[in-house]
Each structure stands twice: as structure tokens, then as C-alpha cells.
Amino acid sequence: LWNGVLPRVQSVDMRQQVATCDDYKRDVTLALIDYDKKYPDQLNNFLALPTKEESERINELQANLDTASQEL
């Protein structure tokens, strides 16, 4: 059942997985490994990482989003 019908979570050593990534993605992934917040299922999920340009755009918008969220 777990090998085909239902999704499964596979634990891997992310430090080893990112050894061949470019510097930016490796640094971001290594920072996420020790991220203290959890997802609702309490598992460490390693989601797709944004590119450098996407991260810069997110950082540009984040301050305004945080301010609007606090005001609401």
C-alpha cells in the first residue's frame, strides 16, 4: 500500500543531497535544516527553493506584507 497508492515520506540526509548544488541553494538549504518552525504534519519538509532573483523579489515585498498583516 505504501509503495504505490499512498504518498510516503522518505528521510534523507539533506547535507549530502545538497553537496553538488550551487552555492546559493546549498546555503539556503543548510539554513532550512535547522529551521525551528514545523509544518502541520510535524515533519521537516524540504520544499522547492526559490532562485536568487525570486528570493530578492520576496525580500522586497516581505516588509510591506508584514506591515499590512500586523495592521489587519
Residue pairs with C-beta under 8 A, 6 or more apart in sequence:
2 8
9 43
14 29
14 30
14 33
14 46
15 30
15 33
17 29
18 25
18 26
18 29
18 30
19 26
21 29
24 52
25 49
28 49
28 55
29 46
29 49
32 46
33 44
35 44
38 44
39 45
50 58
